[in-house]
Structures are given as structure tokens and as C-alpha cells.
Amino acid sequence: MKASDLFVQCLEREGIEYIFGVTGEENADFVHSLKNSKQIRFVLTRHEQGAAFMAEAYGKLTGNPAICLGTLGPGATNLITGVADADMDHAPLIVLTGQGATTRQHKESHQVMDVVQMYEPVTKWAQSVHAPGSIPEIVRKAVRTARGEKPGAVHIELAENIAKLDTDVEPMEPRRFRRPGVDDKVSDQAYELIRNARAPIIIAGNGAVRKRASNQLRQFAEQTGIPVTTTFMGKGAVDYEADYALYTIGLGQWDHVADAVRDADVVITVGYDLVEYPPQLWNPDATETIVHIDFDPAEIDREYHPAVELVGDVAHALWQLNRRFERDGVPAYDFSVQDRARARMKADMEEHTDDDTEGIIRPQKALWDVREVLGPDDVVLCGVGAHKMWVGRHYHCHEPNTCLIPNGFCSMGMPLPGAIGAALVANGRRIVGIAGDGDFMMNVQEMETAKRLESDITMLVWEDGGYGLISWKQEDHFGSHTDLEFGNPDWLHLAESFGWHGQYVNNARDLRGALQNALDHKGPSLVVIPIDYSENQKLSKRLGVFTGE
């Protein structure tokens, strides 16, 4: 068989379901081999970046990698932002790029560049196929590496002449193995620190939204009563309505939750990555006693210097702690500061629930209505901009992986293509993407993809006619901002031109009904609202710019 046929068979054996991308001459053999697959669906996108974001969302929601595909040269460079986003946000993903024939890679040649070297800094592993016989090993390693803990992106390059060669090699059988557990002595040390604490607190990060980890974390918090706050990417690790839930930490300003963390004498981090929320923002004096629970050892950082590190399977580490508290009982902790912080956050969330503003809508009201119309298992995908900060602070989740925020690499442009990818594995869950106007327009071309697939998605666009987050930060630091304003299309005509259902909502009282109408519509829907970003500065004045004091 041809090498490209073998490649497809290997992907089928690994359970790959979707490949998103834009084809080219140098991967034509692979794409033609793919036509014969009854298992793998190829989704043609309008830009390679959109393909990467679709694969990223699929990976986050399923725990299994999808593939994003591009040709050599500009195809590979167009993919790289979405791939980097997936890797830094720990989403399993495989990027497959074509390449010019090996007979011309050594010299100046049309579109030829060192793609593998370009991808090495933004993937867990990058490899070119040099011989057909190596394809089963490379695919097996790629899937295992992408899917493992911590998940991430992997790159494979297949040159056009290698894809054409004959081979008699067979695919490898996929096998899974248990992750290593935590040493009992280390668990004992952590247990003693937590048991003897006055007011411990938990910060749950991206690694806590895996299903088994979330289950054990919930048992731990329910048993001990220890408050849990999540990072933006840890949303849903615990149910935000639980008594011990302390909403979300992650705003670059001092917030109510940060007071609760500062009061704690032991901070237990679960699946927390420094990239999510720098420790100098919650431990500026480097005085906190930290218990680190993660699959990887702690990153070296002055403000993040754990007293104990439980390195291994996160769910198993929490299970060990649960067993010890079941055995010995729970001491009398003092959570009064944490309780006050929760009450203040709850009051902030509910302040504008009954808004009746005309011509403009506050972020708090918009997110309250989104939460009200969505069920516990429905999925929100948020982009990057001022809306990300509001979603991070004011939108909360019942279940893991029901709010996807790219807060590691923080790339704009994810919500629309991400929603398309999410819709393919929704299984009855409703999908809502929240984007700023700048965020949305970065991949607006994927509106055609959504219509072609009849993606059952709702995009909620916050319109302010500028890059709102940059304005917000500049206003905080300089008292004014630079030229960050732009124009927008006629949103309803835009929706109509792509065959979408479109609504423009001017009044706060009409938003909930409009969202429900969009969700009830079969196929893609666009809801645009004029957002009141004067609330940005009001929040900054209320909380103050973070100083670490």
C-alpha cells in the first residue's frame, strides 16, 4: 500500500474522528487516501487558524486529539497560532503539514522552509516522516504524547514524495497505561500541613477539570469544607453553587477572592499552571505555605515555592488525601474571611440582574442572562479581550469543561471556530461562543464553514468598536488610551449574507428572549449587543489597580 494509505489506517486505529484544514499540492496524496476512510471526517475550513481552533475545542471537550491540516509554507505558518494556543492550554491536538519532496529540501525551493524547527517551541514533539516504515511508530507516539498528561500539541510533517512510496508495514495497536501515583510519605506530609492549618484554601486550575480529578476534588471539598476558587481555565472543577465554591480568581486587579487567598495559611493548588494566573498576583510577598498537586513538579518561581509537592496523577493524590480525612476526621477550620469574600462576589454578580438599560447593555447583565438560559452541561467558549475578563469573573459553571477560555497563550479568534468544533461533539449540549467585535472578526470567514456544516451554535458578539481590553489596560496605567477604534459591518446584513439567523439587541430587557430565540433556532445564530465598557473603569476604581500591597 501507499505510505499515505498507511498513515490514514494508523489514524483510524488510534480512533481519530476529525481532521480540520485546508489542503494543498504537497499533501494531495494524503487527502486522497483520506477519502476512502469511513471513520475519519475531513472538515474543510476557510483558514488554517480556524482549523487549529476547531481541533483545540474538540480536544478539550473529548480528551482525544483531532487533527488540523495544512500544506507546507504559508499553510504551516497559518496553523501555528492555534497550535500554540492548544499546546499552552493543554488541549490534545495533532498538526499535520505537508512538505516539499526530500529531493529539494536541501536547497532554496518553492515554499520550502524548516517547518519542524518552527513547530518545536509550540508543541510537545515535532517530527518529520523520513521513511514509510516509521509511520506507525510516529503516529502512535504522536497520539500518546498529545493525549497524555499534560495534554498538548504534536506536529507531524509528511513530505510529498514520502507519501507516495509503497510499504507493507502494518499499524500499531494503541495501548493505554495508568499514570503513576503519588508517594505515600509525601501524601502524609501534605495531609499534616492541611490538617494543622487554620484556614486553608484550594486554587483549582486547568488540570482539575479532567473528569476523575474533578470528582475527587469535589469529594475532598465536600468532606473538609475547604473553599475552592478556580482559575479561568479551571471553571467547573467544582459546582459554583456549592457552599465551598469561591468562584474564580484571575483578574489582574485585586479582587475579593484574592483577600480570601491572602488570609489563608495553606494554599492547596490542584492542577494549577503558572501560565494561567501568575503567583505574584496572589502571593506577592512569597509568604504562603503551598501544597502543590499536579502531574508535573512545580515550576521554579520566587512566589511559587511549595512546601510539599504531590507529583503524579491528580485524582489519585486527592483520593489519598480523602482517605486520610475519612480516617481521622476534619478539624475545625476558620473560613469566615472566605465566607465574606463569597458573599461580596455573589452580590457583585447579582447587582445588575434586573437591568433595563436602553441602547447599551452592561457585561454583568449579559452574562447573567447567558447563565440563565443555559443548562448545567451546555458549553460556553470565550475569546480574548475585555469580554474575557468579564466572563472570567462573572460567568460560572456547574460542570467541568463547560466554559473554555484560552488563558494560557491567550490568542484572539478562537470562539467562532472553537464553537464549530464543539458543536460536532455536542451530544445535545447547546454551544454559545462569546466574542468581542475585534475577536469575532479575526476569523469571521468561518461563518461560511458553520453554515455549510449547519453548526447548531450561537455567537454572542459584544460590540464596542475597538480593542476594549487594551483600552482598559492603557486607561488603568496611563489615564488614556491610544488609537484602538475600528469600524464594523452591518451585523444583520453580515448574518444574512452567510445564511445565519441574526439579531441585534439594543435593550437589556430583550436580551434573554433573544438568546433563547437563537438557541431554539436550528443552525448558526448571531446575536450582537452594544456593550457598556464604561463598566471596565468602574470595576478598576472599585477594586483598584493591583499593586501587591
N, C-alpha and C positions, 0 to 999 in steps of 0.2 A: 504494500500500500504506500501511498504518498505520505511524506512527513506531515503535511497539513492535515490529512485524514487521521493520522495517529494522534496529533495534537487535540483534535476535536474529541476523539474517543477517550483520551485521558481526562479531558474536562468533564465529559459525561460521567465517567467512572467516579469523579470527585463530587458529583451532584450539582455542578454548575447549572443554573437555570436561565440566567440572563447575561447578555453581552450588549452593552450600550456603546454607540460610537459612530464614527464617520470613516468609511473605508477609503482606500487609495490603491494605486497601482501595486505598490510593494507588499500589500497583504491580500491581493486578489485571490491567490490560491487558498489561503486560509478561509476567506469568506465563502468561496465556492464549496469548500469542504463542509462548512457550517450549514449550508443549505440542506444537506442530507440529514441533519440532526433532527430527531423527533422530540428531543428533550430540551435543547437549548434554544431560547428565543432571542433573535437579534433585533434590537430596537435602534433604528436609525435616528440620530439626533441632528440638530441644526448647527451645533458647535460642539467640539470635543470637551470643552469645560463642562457643558451641561451633562455630557455622558458621564464624566467623573463624579459629578454631584449626585446623579441618579444612582450610580453604583454605590456611592458612600451611604446614601439613605437606606438603600436595600440592605447593605451590610450591617448597619446599626440596628435595624429592626429585626433581622433574622439571625444575626450572629455568624452568617456564612458569607463568603465573598461572592460578589458579582464581578464581571469584567468590564472595564472600559477600554475601548479600542481606538487606535489612531494609526495613521501611517507614519512614515519617518518625517524628519524635519519639522515643519510647522504643525503637523498633526500631533507629534510628540510634545512640542512646546505648548500647544493649546491645552493639552491634558494636564499639565504639571501642576497648575494651581489647585484643581480639585483633588488631585492625588495627594499633594502636600497637606491639604485640609483633612483628608481621610486619615493620613498617617499620624498627624499630630493629635487628631481627635480620637484615635484608636478605633477606627472602623475597618473591618476586614475588607480588602479590595485588591484586585489584581489588575494591573495595567499591562496591556499587550500592544506593542508597537511593531510596525513593520520596519524594515531596513533595506538599504541597497545591497546588492549582491556582494558577497565577500571578495569577489574579484575586483571590486572598485573601492572598497572601504579604506584602503591604504593611501589613497590619493585624493586630491580635490575632485569632487564629483557632485553631480546634481542632487541637492537636498541632503547630502550625507553629512552627518555630524555624530559626535560620540554621545549617543543618547543614554547608554548605560551609565556613563560617568555623570551625566546630567541628573539622572534619577537617583543616584546613590545617596545624596544627602536628604532626600524626601521619602525614602522607602526603608523598610526593614531589610530588604535584599533586592538586588538588581542583577540580572544575568542575561547574557545573550546565548542563544542556541547555536552551538558550533557544529553539531552533528546530529542527525535524526535519532540515533540510538540513545541520546541523552534526554530526549523529550519526556519520557515517563518519569525520570528522576527529577527533572526540573519542575514539571507540573506538580508532582507530589510534594516536593519541598516548598514550592510557592504557596500552595493551598494550606499546608500545615503551618507555615510561617505566618501567613496572613490571618489565619483563624486562631492561632494560639494566643495565650495570654502574655503580654498585652497585644491585642489585635493591631493590625496596621496594613499599610500598602506594600505590595510586592510588584516588581517590574520584570517582565519577560520580553525580550526582543527576538523576533524571528525574521531573519533575512530572506529576501525573495527567492534566492537560489536554493537555500536550505529547505524551504517549504516544499519545493518541487521534487526533492530527492526521494528515492524509494527506500523502504525499510521493512523488516519483518519483526521488529520489536513489538511487544505487547504492553498495554498499560499496566501500571502497578496497582495493587489492591490498597485502598485507603485504610488506615488504621488509626484509632484514637487511643490515647493513654491518659490515665489520671494525672492531674497536676500534683506536684509534691506538696505535702502538708507542712505545717509549722512545728518546730521542735517543742516538746512539752515543757522543757525548762524555761524557754522564752515565754511561752504562754503563762506559766506560773508568775514570772516577773511582771508581765503586763497586768495580770489579774490582781496582784498585790498593789500595784500602783493605783489601779482603778478602784479597788475596794477601799483603800485608805484615803481616797480623795474626798475633799469637801463638796465640790461642785463640778464634776466632770461634764464634758460636752463632746459631742461627736460631729465632725465635719465629714460628710459623705460626698465623695467625688465620682468621677466618671466610672471608675472601676466597681462602684457599688450598685450600678443599675443592671448588671448581669443578674439573671433570674435567681440563681441559687444564692448569690451574695445578698441580694435584696431580701430574700426570705429570712435568712439568718440574721440580718441586721434588724429587721422588724421584730423578730423574736427577742433579740438582745435588748432593744429599746423598750419593748413592752414589759419585759421581765424586770429591768433595772430602773425604768423611768428616765434614763439619761436622755436629755434633749438632743435632737438630731437636726442640724442645719445642713443643707446641701449646697454644692456649687451649682453653677448654671447647668453644667453637663451631668450633674448628679440628681436632677429633678426626678421625682417619682421613686427614688430609692426607698422612701417611706411615704405613706399617705399623708398629705399635708393637713388633713383634718384630724389626724391622731393627736392625742393630748401632748405627746412628747415632741411633735414636729415643730421645728423652729424656722420654717420657711427656708429662705435662700440667702446665702452670703455671696458676694461677688461684685457689688458696686464699688467703683474706685473711690468712693467717698465713705466717710464714717457713717455707719448705719446702726439701727437698733440691735441687730444681731451681733455686730462687732462688739457692742457693750457686753453681751452675754458671753462671748468668747473671751474677752479680756478678763471678766470676772472668774472664769473657770480656772481651776488649779491643775487640771489634767485635760488635755485636748487629745481626743482619740480620732485619728484620721483614717478613714476607710476608703481605699481605692482612690486616694487623692493624688493628683498630679500638680506639681508646682505651676505648670503652664496654665492651669485653669484659673488660679487666683493667687498671686504672689504672696508668700507668707509674711513679707514685711508689711502687708496691709492688715493682717490680723494678729501679728506677733512682732510689732515694731521694735520692742525692747529685747527681743530674744530671751524672754523670761519664762515662757510657757513650758511646762512639762508635757512632752508629746509622746504618745504611743502611736507608732506608725504601723498600719496594717495594709499590706499590699503585696502583689506578686513580685515586685522588684524592690531592691533596697532603696532607701531614701536618697534622693539627690542631695549633694553636698551644698548646703546653704547656711549662712550665719543665722538666719531667723527660722530655719527649719533643721533643728539638731535633735532628733528623737532620743529620748531616754531608753526606749525599748523599740525594737523593730521586729514585728511578726511578718516574716518574709515567706510567702508561699500562697497557696490557694486561699483567697479571701474568705470564701464561705466556710472553709474548714477552720480557719483561725477564729472566726466568730462562733462557730459551733463549739470549739474548745472553751471559749470564754463562757458561753451559755451553760455548758455542763458544770463549770466551776461555780457559777452563781446559783444554779439549781441545787448544788450540793450544800453550799454554805449560807444561802440566803443573801438578801440585799440590804446593805447598810442604810442608815437614814441620811440621805443627801440633802443639801440645801439648794433648791432650784428657784429661789424667789426672784433673783435677778433675771434668769432665763424666762420665767413666767411673765414678768413685766415687759420684757422685750417682745414676747409673743403677742401680748395684748396691744402694745403700741403698733406692731406690724399689722395686726388684724384691723385695727382702727384705720390705719392708712389705706388698706385695701378696700375697705367698705365706705370710705369717705364720699366717693362720687358715684355710688351705685344708682342713684336716682337722678342723675344729671338730666337736664332738659335744655342743654345749650343749643343755640341756633347758629348754623353756619360753620361751626367748628366743634370738634369732639376731643375731650381730654383722653390721654392714653389710659388712665386708670379706668375710665368708663368703658373704653373699647375692650380692654382685656377682661373686665368683669363680665361683659356680655358674651365674649368668646367662651369663657369658662362655663357660663350658664347654659349655653346651647349645646355644648359638647358633653359626651358621656365620659365615664372614667377611662375607657380604653381607646378613645379617639386620639388622634395624633396631631400635634402642632409642630410645624417646622418654622423656625425663626431665623432670619438673616442677621446681618451685621449692620449696625447703625444705631441711632438713638433708640429705635424701637427695641433693639436687643436688650438695652439696659432696663427698659420698662417691662418687657416680657420676663427678664431675669428676676426682677423684684416683685412683680405683681401677678404673674401667671404661675399657678401651682398645680401639682399633679397628684393623682391618686395612685398611678401605676408607673413602673419603670418604663423608660423609652417611649413616653408619650409626649415629650417635648424635646425636640432635637435642636440644639443651639451650637453652632460651630464656634466654640470659645477657646480653642487651642490655637489653631492657625488664624482664625477669625477672618475668613475670606468672605467678601460680599458676593452675592449672586447665587447663593445656594437654594433659597426657599422654593422657587418655581421648579427647577429640575429635580430638586430633592423630593418635592411633593409628587411629581410624576413617578419617580422610583418607588416612593412609599405606597402609592395607590396600587401598584402591581402586586403587593403582598398585604393589602389592607385587610382582607378577610372580614369584611363587614364594618371595619372601623372607618370613621369619617376622617378625612385628611384636610387640614387647614394650613396653608402657608401664610406667614405674616412677614411682610417686607416693607421697607421704606420705598419711596419712589425711585431713589437712586439705586438701591439694592435690586429692585424688581427689573429695572431697565437694563441691567448688566447682562441678563440672559433672557430678554423679552422674546427672542426668536423661538424659544422653546414653547411658546404658546401654540405654535403650529404642531409641535410634537404632541402636546397634550390633547389637542383637538383630533389629530389623526388616531391617537390611541383611545379617544373618548375617555380620558382620565377623569375619574369622579373626584375632583379636587375643588377646593375653594381657596382663592388667593385674596387675602385682605391686605390692601396696599394703603399705607399711611402717607398721605401727600403733604409735603411742606415746601416743595420746590427748591430743595437744597440738600447738602450733606449735613444732616442735623447733628449727628454725634460730634463731628469735627467742630461745628459751630459751638456746640455746648462746651466742649473742652477748651476751645480758644477763649470763649467768654469767661470761663472759670479762671483761666490763667492770665489773660491779658485785658479783660474787660471789654473786648470787642472781637470781631472775627474778620477774616479775610474774605475775598470774593468766593463764595461757595454756593451761589444760587444758579439754578438752571431752569429751563422750560420743560414742560411735559406735554404728551399728546392729549388729544381729546379721548378720555378713557373709554367712554361708551362706544365711540367710533372704532377705537382700537379693538375692543372686545368683539364688536360686530364683524370687523374685518377678518378676525381669526376664527369666527364661528363660536365664540364664547357667549355665555349668558353674562350680562354686565349690569351693575348698579352703581350709582354714585349717591352716597348718603350724606346729606348736609347736617342733619339734626340728630342729636344724641338719642332722642326718644324713638327714632325709627331704626336704629342700628340692629337691635336684637331681632326684629322681624325680618330685616334684610338678610342677616346672617342665616336665619332659619330658612328663608326662601332659597338662598344659594345652596345650602346643604341639601335641601329637598330636590333640587334640580339635578337631573342625571347628566353627567358630563362636566366640563370645566366651567367654573363661575369666577367672575371678577367682582370684588366689592372694593370700592375706593372711598376713603374718607379723608376730609381735611383735618389734619391732626393739630392739636393745640400744643406746640412745643414751647410755649411760654412756661409750661409746667416744668421743663428742664431746669430753668434757672430758679424757679420757686423751690424745687427739690434741693438744689445745691445750697440755697440760702438757708433752708430749714436744717439740713444735715451738716453743712459746712464742707469745704474742700478738705480732703483728707490730709492731715499733717503728721499723723503718728503721735500726736500729743494726747 
